[in-house]
Amino acid sequence: MSRIIDKLEAKDWIQTDAKEGDNRYRLLSLTRAGRRSLPVLAQIADQNDSAYFDCLSVKEKVVLRELLIKLAEHNRIHDVPTE
């Protein structure tokens, strides 16, 4: 995770603030450049999703989503957006 954060920081898309006395904790925030890049990155992510999931029917996508939610609940993963 820290390598990804370092790359985003090197591109000036985020800034990080460390918690005093705890190097494991870093507060991340978008920079102006990061906010400007976000719509382009969201579009690329949408295109990747389409390329990956377009082989599934609407019904299969619904089933997949339900199964992933069930797995997340079973494994007590609550901080992952499912909507």
RASULSUL-V905297 format. One line per field, one symbol per residue. psi: psi as a letter, one per 40 degrees, with the letter a starting at -180 (. if undefined). A space follows every 50 residues. Layout:
psi = ???
This chain:
psi = ddddddddddefdiiihihhegedhhhiiiiddddddddddddddddddd ddeeeiidddddddddddddddddefheehhe.
